[in-house]
Amino acid sequence: VIVKEGQAGVMMYVVLEGRLAVSIRGKLVERIGAGGVFGEMALVERTPRLATVTSETDCGLLAFGRNTLLDLIKASPDFAVSLLGAVSDRARFIASR
């Protein structure tokens, strides 16, 4: 288990390799592979995790906290746009459930 539903969200993750399962209240809702991100909503909103993320295979992850995220956003508008897209997609997905 990488992150657990209800935990404080202090890190977000970029998947470098491998596959992870995302579940909400014990129900599989999504799989994430290389290039995917997770944990961004809890980090941006400073709210508890909405889902549990578990590795299904050996994984390589890049983890960083809120200050690093803010530095990346300031340094790279392209990164900021990409992150906004991911947050928007995730919010839309959750709203459709």
KAZI-V126468 format. One record per residue. N is the residue number from 0. RES is the residue in three letters. SS is DSSP state (H for helix, E for strand, L for the rest). PHI is phi as a letter, one per 20 degrees, with the letter a starting at -180 (none if undefined). OMEGA is omega in radians with two decimals (NA if undefined). Layout:
N_RES_SS_PHI_OMEGA, N_RES_SS_PHI_OMEGA
This chain:
0_VAL_L_none_3.14, 1_ILE_L_e_3.04, 2_VAL_E_c_-3.08, 3_LYS_L_d_3.09, 4_GLU_L_g_3.12, 5_GLY_L_n_3.11, 6_GLN_L_f_2.99, 7_ALA_E_f_-3.13, 8_GLY_L_e_-3.11, 9_VAL_L_d_3.13, 10_MET_L_c_2.92, 11_MET_E_c_-2.98, 12_TYR_E_c_2.96, 13_VAL_E_d_-3.14, 14_VAL_E_e_3.11, 15_LEU_E_e_3.09, 16_GLU_E_b_3.10, 17_GLY_L_n_-3.12, 18_ARG_L_c_-3.13, 19_LEU_E_c_3.08, 20_ALA_E_d_3.11, 21_VAL_E_d_3.14, 22_SER_E_c_3.08, 23_ILE_E_c_-3.08, 24_ARG_L_l_3.07, 25_GLY_L_n_-3.12, 26_LYS_E_d_3.11, 27_LEU_E_f_-3.13, 28_VAL_E_d_-3.06, 29_GLU_E_a_2.96, 30_ARG_E_c_-3.12, 31_ILE_E_c_3.10, 32_GLY_L_c_-3.11, 33_ALA_L_g_-3.12, 34_GLY_L_n_3.13, 35_GLY_L_f_3.09, 36_VAL_E_c_3.01, 37_PHE_E_b_-3.11, 38_GLY_L_n_-3.06, 39_GLU_H_f_-3.09, 40_MET_H_f_3.14, 41_ALA_H_f_-3.12, 42_LEU_H_f_-3.12, 43_VAL_H_f_-3.06, 44_GLU_H_e_-3.08, 45_ARG_L_l_3.14, 46_THR_L_c_3.08, 47_PRO_E_f_3.11, 48_ARG_L_g_3.12, 49_LEU_L_e_-3.04, 50_ALA_L_b_2.99, 51_THR_E_e_3.11, 52_VAL_E_d_-3.08, 53_THR_E_c_3.10, 54_SER_E_f_3.06, 55_GLU_L_e_3.09, 56_THR_L_c_2.99, 57_ASP_L_g_-3.05, 58_CYS_L_c_2.93, 59_GLY_E_d_-3.09, 60_LEU_E_c_2.98, 61_LEU_E_d_-3.10, 62_ALA_E_d_3.03, 63_PHE_E_b_-3.07, 64_GLY_L_e_-3.04, 65_ARG_H_f_-3.12, 66_ASN_H_f_3.09, 67_THR_H_f_3.10, 68_LEU_H_g_3.14, 69_LEU_H_f_3.08, 70_ASP_H_f_3.12, 71_LEU_H_f_3.13, 72_ILE_H_f_3.12, 73_LYS_H_f_-3.05, 74_ALA_H_e_-3.02, 75_SER_L_c_3.06, 76_PRO_H_g_3.11, 77_ASP_H_f_3.08, 78_PHE_H_f_-3.14, 79_ALA_H_f_3.12, 80_VAL_H_f_3.12, 81_SER_H_f_3.12, 82_LEU_H_f_3.10, 83_LEU_H_g_3.09, 84_GLY_H_f_3.13, 85_ALA_H_f_3.13, 86_VAL_H_f_3.13, 87_SER_H_f_3.11, 88_ASP_H_f_-3.12, 89_ARG_H_f_3.12, 90_ALA_H_f_3.12, 91_ARG_H_f_3.12, 92_PHE_H_f_-3.13, 93_ILE_H_f_3.14, 94_ALA_H_f_-3.12, 95_SER_L_f_-3.10, 96_ARG_L_e_NA
